[in-house]
Amino acid sequence: MSMKRFLIPVFTALLAAGPLVAAAQQQPSEASYRRSSLCLMLIDEPNMPKRDTIKTAFLATPVPDKYNDHNVGQRVIPYYSITENDRVAYRQAVALGQETPAGNSGTGVKKKGSAFGSLAKGLAGAALSSTAETSQSTVIDVSDKEVPAVIANKFLLEQAVAKQLFDKWFIEDGRFNMNLIKERGLYDATVMDVQTAKNSVRGMGLLEDAGEELISNTFVVVSRYRYMSKDELVDEMTAAAQLASQAVGGSVGEYASLAASVGSVGSKMALGAGYYVRTISYLFQLQWNDEIANTLYAELWNNIDKYNASDIFTIKYIGEETAFANVKAGIFTNKPEEELIRIATINATDAVLAKLETKYDVFKTKTPLLSVSPYATAAIGMKEGVAPGDKYEVLERNVDPQTNRTTYKRVAVLKAASGQIWDNRYMAAEELTATGGDQSLTTTRFEGSLNGLYPGMLLRQTK
């Protein structure tokens, strides 16, 4: 069924939702840009050291400012047994995540290799292989290493988390509305004019824009945490890197060199002494496409019973990453152990989100330029994984007045300046003070041609 037939009821709901302060489209303020929406969950492993401390820290930590808080329901996942059906369901979620729907670049996934991510399957003997079946889907042999990802997917299915994410977007007090769409989409109140509802091109464009920019950029990150000594961490990293090299026959320099470098880290004691909080995090994305949009708006809108019984709600699996943070007992000597573990848990979470963003294009976020004179700056830094020389494309946001569709035009490429990267990691300023240093930076500086750039343009990391 075409979208044209249901634009009026949908936009009636938009109008009933109330006015929205107009948002600047050409030069948005620091706060006025569309963020990805994020739900954070934790796998509760019974034998996890410092389990209660880590859980408490995780649940008390807000979603980072660069994302919209889209937490829903129960956020602690029990570590329960899985069945073959659970493994099959996980394979289906993986296959969904590997698809790139034609004509819908907003939901496509591009992946880069990593010893701790896409090669995790190879480390434990799993294999990726194409089938000759009509569906041409990818078959994943689920290894023991991937059991936590299977558990995470099982929980998301059993708890209908995809529907909970939809509910947060579209349902308020048991009724349909688009208040959150308007708020997070920065839609000008005039765009919600009743005339828009009568204009199928503009109306459909607005709905498609909201779907691609907001709904499809809804993610769930499920994390496992472990409290471990430096020696345990080095041994684990070394073994993983060596297995990664063997998994590709030792012929790929990237992984062979990774094994050598990690071994070197252990031998040179490059990691600080003491204990670490390590996290392995699994990235899921809410499924959104034209078929789902049509069903939602044409068949389910304003029919809450039919909506609740629908099976359109789906989550796909994108991939995983690993990160860690030091429990800095030698620096914060005046803090109790629980507080030190809390700090490390927060920093490990920030670090793994940054690595997931670097690894998976679909998860990349944007951040606004704060200034362009005398140099370009932005409120991101080490917490977001910014390193000297990292490249960021500068995007200009434009809204087509005829279709209400948002586009982003690349106008420049900047690099993070060496020695000018803000250490905005949790408790970094206090750590510098404790070690006799000084936090002189409050933003990160970027180098490159600034001609034609203005504050409010958006930065997005690029290769």
The 8 nearest C-alpha neighbors of each residue, nearest first, counted from 0:
[[1, 2, 293, 297, 4, 294, 3, 298],
 [0, 2, 3, 4, 293, 297, 5, 203],
 [1, 3, 4, 5, 293, 6, 203, 0],
 [4, 2, 1, 199, 5, 6, 203, 200],
 [5, 3, 2, 6, 1, 297, 7, 0],
 [4, 6, 297, 7, 3, 2, 8, 296],
 [5, 7, 9, 8, 3, 196, 4, 10],
 [6, 8, 196, 10, 9, 5, 11, 197],
 [9, 7, 11, 10, 6, 5, 12, 300],
 [10, 8, 12, 6, 11, 7, 13, 5],
 [9, 11, 13, 12, 7, 8, 196, 6],
 [12, 10, 8, 14, 13, 9, 7, 15],
 [13, 11, 15, 10, 9, 14, 176, 16],
 [12, 14, 10, 16, 11, 15, 177, 176],
 [15, 13, 11, 16, 12, 17, 10, 191],
 [16, 14, 12, 17, 13, 11, 176, 10],
 [15, 17, 13, 14, 178, 12, 176, 177],
 [16, 18, 15, 14, 19, 13, 178, 188],
 [19, 17, 188, 20, 16, 14, 15, 191],
 [18, 20, 188, 21, 187, 17, 181, 182],
 [19, 21, 22, 188, 187, 18, 186, 185],
 [22, 20, 187, 188, 19, 23, 186, 185],
 [21, 23, 185, 187, 24, 20, 186, 31],
 [24, 22, 27, 26, 25, 21, 28, 31],
 [25, 23, 26, 27, 22, 397, 398, 396],
 [24, 26, 23, 396, 397, 27, 395, 398],
 [25, 27, 455, 24, 23, 28, 456, 454],
 [28, 26, 455, 23, 31, 24, 25, 32],
 [27, 29, 31, 30, 455, 26, 32, 23],
 [28, 30, 31, 367, 455, 27, 369, 32],
 [31, 29, 28, 32, 27, 367, 33, 455],
 [32, 30, 28, 27, 29, 33, 185, 22],
 [31, 33, 30, 34, 27, 29, 185, 367],
 [32, 34, 184, 183, 35, 31, 185, 212],
 [33, 35, 66, 67, 32, 36, 65, 364],
 [34, 36, 216, 66, 217, 67, 37, 364],
 [37, 35, 67, 217, 66, 69, 68, 218],
 [36, 38, 218, 69, 68, 219, 217, 67],
 [37, 39, 70, 219, 69, 218, 220, 68],
 [40, 38, 220, 219, 221, 70, 37, 74],
 [41, 39, 74, 221, 75, 220, 222, 38],
 [40, 42, 222, 75, 221, 76, 223, 43],
 [43, 41, 76, 223, 75, 44, 222, 77],
 [42, 44, 77, 76, 78, 41, 75, 45],
 [43, 45, 47, 78, 46, 42, 77, 50],
 [46, 44, 47, 43, 78, 50, 77, 48],
 [47, 45, 44, 48, 50, 43, 49, 225],
 [46, 48, 50, 44, 45, 225, 49, 226],
 [49, 47, 50, 226, 46, 225, 227, 51],
 [50, 48, 52, 51, 53, 47, 226, 225],
 [51, 49, 47, 48, 53, 52, 54, 45],
 [50, 52, 54, 53, 49, 55, 48, 56],
 [53, 51, 55, 49, 54, 50, 337, 56],
 [52, 54, 56, 50, 55, 51, 57, 49],
 [55, 53, 57, 51, 56, 52, 50, 58],
 [54, 56, 52, 58, 57, 53, 51, 59],
 [57, 55, 341, 53, 59, 54, 58, 52],
 [58, 56, 54, 60, 55, 59, 53, 344],
 [57, 59, 55, 60, 56, 54, 61, 74],
 [58, 60, 56, 57, 55, 61, 54, 341],
 [59, 61, 57, 58, 56, 62, 345, 63],
 [62, 60, 63, 59, 58, 68, 64, 57],
 [61, 63, 68, 64, 60, 66, 67, 37],
 [64, 62, 65, 66, 61, 349, 67, 68],
 [63, 65, 66, 62, 67, 61, 68, 34],
 [64, 66, 63, 34, 67, 366, 364, 35],
 [67, 65, 35, 34, 64, 36, 63, 37],
 [66, 68, 36, 34, 69, 37, 35, 65],
 [67, 69, 62, 37, 70, 36, 66, 38],
 [68, 70, 38, 37, 36, 67, 71, 164],
 [71, 69, 38, 68, 39, 37, 72, 74],
 [72, 70, 69, 163, 73, 38, 164, 74],
 [71, 73, 74, 70, 163, 160, 158, 75],
 [72, 74, 75, 71, 76, 40, 158, 70],
 [73, 75, 40, 72, 41, 76, 39, 71],
 [76, 74, 41, 73, 40, 42, 43, 77],
 [75, 77, 42, 43, 41, 74, 78, 154],
 [78, 76, 43, 79, 42, 75, 44, 154],
 [79, 77, 44, 43, 42, 76, 150, 80],
 [78, 80, 77, 81, 150, 76, 44, 154],
 [81, 79, 82, 78, 150, 146, 77, 85],
 [80, 82, 85, 79, 150, 83, 86, 149],
 [83, 81, 85, 84, 86, 80, 87, 149],
 [82, 84, 86, 85, 87, 81, 88, 141],
 [85, 83, 87, 82, 86, 88, 81, 89],
 [86, 84, 88, 82, 83, 87, 81, 153],
 [87, 85, 83, 89, 84, 88, 149, 90],
 [86, 88, 84, 90, 89, 85, 83, 91],
 [87, 89, 85, 91, 86, 90, 84, 92],
 [88, 90, 92, 86, 91, 87, 149, 152],
 [91, 89, 93, 87, 92, 88, 139, 94],
 [90, 92, 94, 88, 89, 93, 95, 87],
 [93, 91, 315, 89, 316, 95, 90, 94],
 [94, 92, 316, 90, 96, 91, 95, 89],
 [93, 95, 91, 97, 96, 92, 137, 90],
 [96, 94, 92, 93, 98, 315, 97, 91],
 [95, 97, 317, 315, 93, 316, 94, 98],
 [98, 96, 94, 95, 93, 108, 99, 317],
 [97, 99, 95, 96, 100, 94, 107, 108],
 [98, 100, 107, 108, 101, 97, 106, 104],
 [101, 99, 103, 98, 102, 107, 104, 106],
 [102, 100, 103, 99, 104, 107, 98, 106],
 [101, 103, 104, 100, 99, 105, 107, 106],
 [104, 102, 105, 101, 100, 106, 107, 99],
 [103, 105, 107, 106, 102, 100, 99, 101],
 [104, 106, 103, 211, 107, 215, 361, 212],
 [107, 105, 104, 103, 215, 108, 99, 361],
 [106, 108, 99, 104, 105, 100, 98, 361],
 [109, 107, 361, 99, 360, 110, 97, 106],
 [110, 108, 360, 359, 107, 361, 111, 97],
 [111, 109, 359, 358, 108, 112, 360, 117],
 [110, 112, 358, 113, 359, 109, 117, 360],
 [111, 113, 117, 110, 118, 114, 116, 358],
 [114, 112, 116, 115, 117, 118, 111, 358],
 [113, 115, 118, 243, 116, 240, 119, 112],
 [114, 116, 113, 119, 320, 321, 118, 117],
 [117, 115, 113, 319, 320, 119, 118, 114],
 [116, 118, 119, 113, 112, 120, 318, 115],
 [119, 117, 121, 114, 120, 116, 113, 115],
 [118, 120, 122, 116, 121, 117, 115, 114],
 [121, 119, 125, 118, 122, 123, 124, 126],
 [120, 122, 124, 118, 125, 119, 123, 246],
 [123, 121, 119, 120, 242, 124, 243, 118],
 [124, 122, 121, 120, 125, 142, 144, 119],
 [125, 123, 121, 122, 120, 126, 142, 246],
 [126, 124, 120, 121, 140, 142, 123, 141],
 [127, 125, 140, 121, 128, 120, 139, 124],
 [126, 128, 139, 138, 129, 137, 125, 140],
 [129, 127, 138, 137, 126, 130, 139, 140],
 [130, 128, 137, 138, 136, 131, 135, 127],
 [129, 131, 132, 135, 128, 137, 136, 138],
 [132, 130, 135, 133, 129, 134, 136, 137],
 [133, 131, 130, 134, 135, 136, 129, 137],
 [132, 134, 135, 131, 136, 130, 129, 137],
 [133, 135, 136, 132, 131, 130, 137, 129],
 [136, 134, 132, 133, 130, 131, 137, 129],
 [137, 135, 134, 94, 138, 130, 129, 132],
 [136, 138, 129, 94, 128, 139, 130, 135],
 [139, 137, 128, 127, 136, 129, 140, 90],
 [138, 140, 127, 90, 141, 137, 126, 128],
 [141, 139, 125, 126, 142, 138, 127, 90],
 [140, 142, 139, 145, 125, 86, 143, 146],
 [141, 143, 144, 145, 125, 123, 140, 146],
 [142, 144, 146, 145, 141, 123, 147, 125],
 [145, 143, 142, 146, 123, 147, 119, 120],
 [144, 146, 148, 143, 142, 147, 141, 149],
 [145, 147, 149, 143, 148, 144, 150, 142],
 [148, 146, 150, 149, 145, 151, 144, 42],
 [149, 147, 151, 145, 150, 146, 152, 281],
 [150, 148, 146, 152, 147, 151, 89, 153],
 [151, 149, 147, 153, 148, 152, 146, 154],
 [152, 150, 148, 154, 149, 153, 147, 155],
 [151, 153, 155, 149, 154, 150, 89, 148],
 [154, 152, 150, 156, 151, 155, 149, 157],
 [153, 155, 157, 151, 156, 152, 158, 150],
 [156, 154, 160, 152, 158, 153, 157, 159],
 [155, 157, 159, 153, 154, 158, 152, 160],
 [158, 156, 154, 159, 155, 153, 160, 152],
 [157, 159, 160, 155, 156, 154, 73, 153],
 [160, 158, 156, 162, 161, 157, 155, 163],
 [159, 161, 163, 155, 162, 158, 164, 156],
 [162, 160, 164, 312, 163, 159, 313, 314],
 [161, 163, 165, 164, 160, 312, 159, 166],
 [164, 162, 160, 166, 165, 161, 167, 159],
 [163, 165, 161, 167, 162, 166, 160, 168],
 [166, 164, 162, 168, 163, 167, 169, 161],
 [167, 165, 170, 163, 169, 168, 164, 162],
 [166, 168, 164, 165, 169, 170, 163, 171],
 [169, 167, 165, 166, 179, 170, 164, 180],
 [168, 170, 166, 176, 175, 167, 177, 165],
 [171, 169, 175, 166, 174, 173, 167, 176],
 [172, 170, 173, 174, 175, 176, 169, 167],
 [173, 171, 174, 170, 175, 176, 166, 169],
 [172, 174, 171, 170, 175, 303, 166, 176],
 [175, 173, 170, 171, 172, 176, 303, 301],
 [174, 176, 170, 169, 301, 171, 173, 300],
 [177, 175, 169, 12, 178, 170, 16, 13],
 [176, 178, 180, 179, 13, 169, 181, 16],
 [177, 179, 181, 180, 16, 176, 182, 13],
 [178, 180, 182, 181, 177, 183, 168, 169],
 [181, 179, 177, 178, 184, 183, 182, 168],
 [182, 180, 184, 178, 186, 179, 183, 185],
 [181, 183, 179, 185, 180, 184, 178, 186],
 [184, 182, 180, 185, 181, 179, 33, 34],
 [183, 185, 181, 186, 180, 182, 33, 209],
 [186, 184, 22, 183, 182, 181, 187, 31],
 [185, 187, 181, 184, 188, 22, 190, 21],
 [186, 188, 21, 190, 189, 22, 185, 19],
 [187, 189, 19, 190, 191, 21, 18, 186],
 [190, 188, 192, 191, 187, 21, 186, 19],
 [191, 189, 187, 188, 192, 186, 195, 403],
 [192, 190, 189, 188, 14, 193, 195, 13],
 [191, 193, 189, 194, 190, 195, 188, 196],
 [194, 192, 195, 196, 191, 197, 10, 14],
 [195, 193, 197, 196, 192, 198, 191, 190],
 [196, 194, 198, 193, 197, 192, 202, 201],
 [195, 197, 7, 194, 193, 198, 10, 202],
 [198, 196, 194, 195, 199, 7, 193, 202],
 [197, 199, 195, 196, 200, 201, 202, 194],
 [198, 200, 202, 3, 201, 203, 197, 196],
 [199, 201, 203, 202, 198, 402, 204, 401],
 [202, 200, 402, 204, 203, 199, 198, 403],
 [203, 201, 199, 205, 204, 200, 195, 196],
 [202, 204, 206, 200, 205, 201, 199, 207],
 [205, 203, 402, 201, 207, 202, 403, 206],
 [204, 206, 208, 403, 202, 203, 207, 404],
 [205, 207, 203, 209, 208, 204, 210, 202],
 [208, 206, 210, 204, 209, 205, 203, 211],
 [207, 209, 205, 404, 211, 206, 210, 212],
 [208, 210, 206, 212, 213, 207, 211, 205],
 [211, 209, 214, 207, 208, 213, 212, 215],
 [210, 212, 208, 215, 209, 105, 213, 207],
 [213, 211, 209, 210, 208, 216, 214, 215],
 [212, 214, 216, 209, 210, 215, 211, 35],
 [215, 213, 210, 216, 217, 211, 212, 287],
 [214, 216, 287, 211, 217, 213, 285, 210],
 [217, 215, 35, 213, 214, 36, 218, 212],
 [216, 218, 36, 215, 285, 214, 37, 284],
 [219, 217, 284, 37, 283, 285, 36, 38],
 [218, 220, 38, 283, 37, 39, 282, 284],
 [219, 221, 282, 39, 281, 40, 283, 280],
 [222, 220, 40, 281, 41, 280, 39, 219],
 [223, 221, 280, 41, 279, 42, 281, 40],
 [222, 224, 279, 278, 42, 41, 280, 225],
 [225, 223, 278, 277, 222, 276, 279, 226],
 [224, 226, 277, 276, 227, 47, 278, 48],
 [225, 227, 276, 48, 275, 277, 49, 224],
 [228, 226, 275, 274, 231, 225, 276, 232],
 [229, 227, 274, 231, 230, 273, 275, 232],
 [228, 230, 232, 231, 274, 273, 233, 272],
 [229, 231, 233, 228, 232, 234, 265, 227],
 [232, 230, 234, 228, 229, 233, 235, 227],
 [231, 233, 229, 235, 230, 234, 236, 228],
 [232, 234, 236, 230, 235, 265, 231, 237],
 [235, 233, 231, 237, 232, 236, 230, 238],
 [234, 236, 232, 238, 233, 237, 239, 231],
 [237, 235, 239, 233, 238, 234, 240, 232],
 [238, 236, 234, 240, 261, 262, 239, 235],
 [237, 239, 241, 235, 240, 236, 234, 242],
 [240, 238, 236, 242, 237, 241, 243, 235],
 [241, 239, 258, 243, 237, 242, 238, 257],
 [242, 240, 258, 244, 238, 243, 239, 237],
 [243, 241, 245, 239, 244, 240, 122, 246],
 [244, 242, 240, 246, 241, 245, 114, 122],
 [243, 245, 254, 255, 249, 241, 242, 246],
 [244, 246, 248, 242, 249, 247, 243, 241],
 [247, 245, 243, 244, 248, 121, 242, 122],
 [246, 248, 245, 249, 244, 250, 251, 243],
 [249, 247, 245, 250, 246, 244, 251, 243],
 [248, 250, 244, 245, 247, 251, 255, 246],
 [251, 249, 248, 252, 247, 255, 244, 254],
 [250, 252, 253, 249, 254, 255, 247, 244],
 [251, 253, 255, 254, 256, 250, 249, 257],
 [254, 252, 256, 251, 255, 257, 244, 258],
 [253, 255, 257, 244, 256, 252, 251, 243],
 [256, 254, 244, 252, 258, 257, 253, 249],
 [255, 257, 259, 254, 258, 253, 252, 260],
 [256, 258, 254, 260, 255, 259, 240, 261],
 [259, 257, 240, 241, 255, 261, 256, 260],
 [258, 260, 256, 262, 257, 261, 263, 255],
 [259, 261, 263, 257, 262, 258, 256, 264],
 [260, 262, 264, 263, 258, 237, 259, 257],
 [263, 261, 259, 265, 264, 260, 237, 258],
 [262, 264, 260, 266, 261, 265, 267, 259],
 [265, 263, 261, 269, 262, 267, 266, 268],
 [264, 266, 262, 268, 263, 233, 267, 261],
 [267, 265, 263, 268, 264, 262, 269, 261],
 [266, 268, 269, 264, 265, 263, 270, 262],
 [267, 269, 265, 270, 266, 264, 271, 272],
 [270, 268, 264, 267, 271, 265, 266, 263],
 [269, 271, 268, 272, 264, 229, 265, 233],
 [272, 270, 269, 273, 268, 229, 325, 274],
 [271, 273, 229, 270, 274, 268, 228, 325],
 [272, 274, 229, 228, 271, 326, 275, 325],
 [275, 273, 228, 326, 229, 227, 325, 272],
 [276, 274, 325, 326, 227, 324, 226, 228],
 [275, 277, 226, 324, 323, 225, 343, 344],
 [278, 276, 323, 225, 224, 322, 275, 226],
 [277, 279, 224, 223, 322, 321, 323, 280],
 [278, 280, 321, 223, 222, 320, 322, 224],
 [279, 281, 222, 319, 221, 320, 278, 223],
 [280, 282, 319, 221, 220, 318, 222, 148],
 [281, 283, 220, 318, 317, 319, 219, 316],
 [284, 282, 316, 219, 317, 315, 218, 220],
 [285, 283, 218, 315, 314, 217, 219, 286],
 [284, 286, 314, 217, 218, 215, 313, 315],
 [285, 287, 314, 313, 284, 215, 315, 288],
 [288, 286, 215, 291, 285, 214, 210, 289],
 [287, 289, 291, 290, 292, 286, 103, 210],
 [290, 288, 292, 291, 293, 287, 207, 294],
 [289, 291, 293, 292, 288, 294, 287, 295],
 [290, 292, 294, 288, 289, 293, 295, 287],
 [293, 291, 289, 295, 290, 294, 296, 288],
 [294, 292, 290, 296, 291, 297, 295, 289],
 [295, 293, 291, 298, 297, 292, 296, 290],
 [294, 296, 299, 292, 293, 297, 298, 300],
 [295, 297, 300, 293, 294, 298, 299, 292],
 [298, 296, 294, 293, 5, 295, 299, 300],
 [297, 299, 294, 295, 296, 300, 293, 302],
 [300, 298, 295, 306, 302, 305, 296, 297],
 [299, 301, 296, 302, 295, 298, 297, 175],
 [302, 300, 303, 175, 299, 174, 306, 8],
 [303, 301, 299, 300, 305, 304, 306, 298],
 [302, 304, 306, 305, 301, 307, 299, 174],
 [305, 303, 307, 306, 302, 308, 299, 309],
 [304, 306, 308, 307, 303, 302, 299, 309],
 [305, 307, 303, 299, 309, 304, 308, 302],
 [308, 306, 304, 305, 309, 303, 162, 310],
 [307, 309, 305, 306, 304, 310, 303, 311],
 [310, 308, 306, 307, 311, 305, 312, 299],
 [309, 311, 312, 308, 313, 307, 306, 162],
 [312, 310, 309, 291, 313, 294, 295, 162],
 [313, 311, 161, 162, 310, 314, 286, 309],
 [314, 312, 286, 161, 285, 311, 315, 162],
 [313, 315, 285, 286, 284, 161, 283, 316],
 [316, 314, 92, 96, 284, 95, 283, 93],
 [315, 317, 283, 93, 92, 96, 318, 282],
 [318, 316, 96, 282, 283, 315, 93, 284],
 [319, 317, 282, 281, 316, 116, 117, 320],
 [318, 320, 281, 116, 280, 282, 279, 355],
 [319, 321, 116, 280, 279, 115, 355, 351],
 [320, 322, 279, 278, 351, 115, 280, 323],
 [323, 321, 351, 278, 277, 347, 350, 279],
 [322, 324, 277, 347, 276, 278, 275, 325],
 [325, 323, 347, 343, 276, 275, 346, 277],
 [324, 326, 275, 327, 343, 274, 276, 323],
 [325, 327, 275, 274, 343, 339, 340, 328],
 [328, 326, 329, 330, 325, 331, 339, 273],
 [327, 329, 331, 330, 332, 326, 339, 273],
 [328, 330, 327, 332, 331, 273, 326, 272],
 [331, 329, 328, 327, 332, 433, 430, 434],
 [330, 332, 328, 333, 334, 329, 327, 433],
 [331, 333, 334, 330, 328, 329, 335, 327],
 [334, 332, 331, 335, 330, 328, 336, 329],
 [333, 335, 332, 331, 338, 336, 339, 328],
 [336, 334, 338, 337, 339, 333, 332, 331],
 [335, 337, 339, 338, 340, 334, 328, 326],
 [338, 336, 340, 339, 335, 52, 341, 334],
 [337, 339, 341, 340, 336, 335, 334, 342],
 [340, 338, 336, 342, 341, 337, 326, 343],
 [339, 341, 343, 337, 338, 342, 326, 344],
 [340, 342, 338, 56, 344, 339, 343, 337],
 [341, 343, 339, 345, 340, 344, 338, 346],
 [342, 344, 340, 346, 324, 326, 345, 341],
 [345, 343, 341, 347, 342, 346, 276, 340],
 [344, 346, 348, 342, 343, 347, 349, 341],
 [345, 347, 343, 349, 348, 344, 324, 350],
 [346, 348, 323, 324, 350, 344, 349, 345],
 [349, 347, 345, 351, 346, 350, 344, 352],
 [348, 350, 346, 352, 347, 351, 382, 345],
 [351, 349, 347, 353, 348, 352, 322, 346],
 [350, 352, 354, 322, 348, 353, 349, 321],
 [353, 351, 355, 349, 354, 350, 356, 348],
 [354, 352, 383, 356, 350, 351, 384, 355],
 [355, 353, 351, 357, 356, 352, 358, 350],
 [356, 354, 352, 358, 357, 353, 320, 359],
 [355, 357, 363, 362, 353, 354, 358, 359],
 [358, 356, 354, 355, 359, 353, 363, 360],
 [357, 359, 355, 356, 111, 354, 110, 360],
 [360, 358, 110, 361, 356, 362, 357, 355],
 [361, 359, 363, 362, 109, 108, 358, 356],
 [360, 362, 108, 359, 363, 107, 109, 106],
 [363, 361, 356, 360, 359, 364, 355, 216],
 [364, 362, 356, 360, 361, 357, 359, 365],
 [365, 363, 459, 362, 35, 366, 34, 356],
 [364, 366, 459, 458, 457, 367, 363, 34],
 [365, 367, 458, 457, 368, 459, 364, 377],
 [368, 366, 457, 455, 456, 29, 458, 369],
 [367, 369, 377, 454, 455, 456, 370, 457],
 [368, 370, 454, 377, 376, 367, 455, 29],
 [369, 371, 454, 375, 376, 368, 372, 374],
 [372, 370, 375, 374, 453, 373, 454, 449],
 [373, 371, 374, 370, 375, 449, 376, 453],
 [372, 374, 371, 375, 370, 449, 376, 444],
 [375, 373, 372, 371, 376, 444, 370, 445],
 [374, 376, 371, 445, 370, 444, 372, 368],
 [377, 375, 444, 370, 443, 369, 368, 445],
 [376, 378, 368, 369, 443, 442, 379, 367],
 [377, 379, 442, 443, 380, 376, 369, 441],
 [380, 378, 377, 443, 383, 442, 421, 381],
 [379, 381, 421, 385, 382, 383, 420, 422],
 [380, 382, 384, 422, 385, 383, 423, 424],
 [381, 383, 424, 384, 380, 423, 349, 350],
 [384, 382, 353, 381, 380, 385, 379, 350],
 [383, 385, 381, 353, 382, 386, 380, 350],
 [386, 384, 381, 380, 383, 389, 387, 420],
 [385, 387, 389, 384, 388, 415, 381, 420],
 [388, 386, 417, 415, 416, 389, 385, 420],
 [387, 389, 415, 414, 390, 386, 416, 417],
 [390, 388, 415, 414, 387, 386, 385, 391],
 [391, 389, 414, 461, 413, 460, 388, 462],
 [392, 390, 460, 459, 413, 461, 412, 458],
 [391, 393, 412, 459, 458, 411, 461, 460],
 [394, 392, 458, 411, 457, 409, 410, 412],
 [395, 393, 409, 457, 408, 407, 456, 410],
 [394, 396, 408, 456, 407, 409, 397, 457],
 [395, 397, 407, 406, 25, 394, 408, 24],
 [398, 396, 406, 405, 25, 407, 395, 24],
 [397, 399, 405, 404, 403, 400, 406, 24],
 [398, 400, 403, 401, 404, 402, 397, 405],
 [401, 399, 403, 402, 398, 404, 201, 190],
 [402, 400, 399, 201, 403, 200, 404, 204],
 [401, 403, 201, 204, 404, 399, 400, 200],
 [404, 402, 205, 399, 400, 204, 201, 398],
 [405, 403, 208, 402, 204, 399, 398, 205],
 [404, 406, 398, 397, 208, 399, 403, 407],
 [407, 405, 397, 396, 398, 408, 404, 399],
 [408, 406, 396, 395, 394, 397, 409, 405],
 [409, 407, 395, 394, 410, 406, 396, 397],
 [408, 410, 394, 393, 411, 395, 392, 407],
 [409, 411, 393, 394, 408, 395, 412, 392],
 [412, 410, 393, 392, 409, 413, 448, 394],
 [411, 413, 392, 391, 393, 390, 447, 414],
 [414, 412, 447, 391, 446, 390, 445, 392],
 [415, 413, 390, 446, 388, 445, 389, 416],
 [414, 416, 445, 388, 387, 389, 444, 446],
 [417, 415, 445, 419, 387, 444, 446, 414],
 [418, 416, 387, 419, 415, 388, 420, 386],
 [417, 419, 420, 416, 387, 421, 444, 415],
 [420, 418, 416, 417, 444, 443, 421, 440],
 [421, 419, 443, 380, 418, 422, 444, 416],
 [420, 422, 380, 443, 442, 440, 423, 441],
 [423, 421, 381, 424, 380, 427, 420, 382],
 [424, 422, 382, 421, 380, 381, 427, 425],
 [425, 423, 382, 427, 422, 381, 426, 346],
 [424, 426, 427, 346, 423, 342, 345, 382],
 [425, 427, 429, 428, 430, 424, 342, 423],
 [428, 426, 430, 424, 429, 425, 431, 423],
 [429, 427, 431, 430, 426, 438, 432, 437],
 [428, 430, 432, 426, 431, 427, 433, 434],
 [429, 431, 427, 433, 428, 432, 426, 434],
 [432, 430, 436, 428, 434, 433, 429, 437],
 [431, 433, 429, 435, 436, 430, 434, 437],
 [432, 434, 430, 431, 435, 429, 330, 331],
 [435, 433, 431, 432, 436, 430, 330, 429],
 [436, 434, 432, 433, 431, 437, 430, 429],
 [435, 437, 431, 432, 434, 438, 433, 430],
 [436, 438, 431, 439, 432, 435, 428, 440],
 [437, 439, 440, 428, 431, 436, 422, 441],
 [438, 440, 437, 441, 421, 436, 428, 442],
 [441, 439, 421, 438, 442, 443, 419, 420],
 [440, 442, 421, 439, 443, 378, 438, 423],
 [443, 441, 378, 421, 377, 440, 376, 379],
 [444, 442, 420, 421, 376, 377, 419, 380],
 [443, 445, 376, 419, 375, 416, 415, 420],
 [446, 444, 415, 414, 416, 375, 413, 376],
 [447, 445, 414, 413, 416, 415, 444, 375],
 [448, 446, 413, 449, 414, 445, 412, 411],
 [447, 449, 450, 446, 411, 413, 412, 452],
 [450, 448, 452, 447, 451, 371, 375, 374],
 [451, 449, 452, 448, 411, 453, 371, 447],
 [450, 452, 449, 453, 410, 448, 411, 371],
 [453, 451, 449, 450, 371, 454, 456, 410],
 [452, 454, 371, 456, 455, 451, 370, 368],
 [455, 453, 368, 370, 369, 456, 371, 26],
 [454, 456, 27, 367, 26, 368, 28, 29],
 [457, 455, 395, 367, 368, 454, 394, 453],
 [456, 458, 367, 394, 366, 393, 365, 368],
 [459, 457, 393, 366, 365, 392, 391, 367],
 [460, 458, 365, 391, 392, 364, 461, 457],
 [459, 461, 391, 390, 392, 458, 462, 363],
 [460, 462, 391, 390, 392, 459, 389, 357],
 [461, 390, 460, 389, 391, 357, 392, 360]]
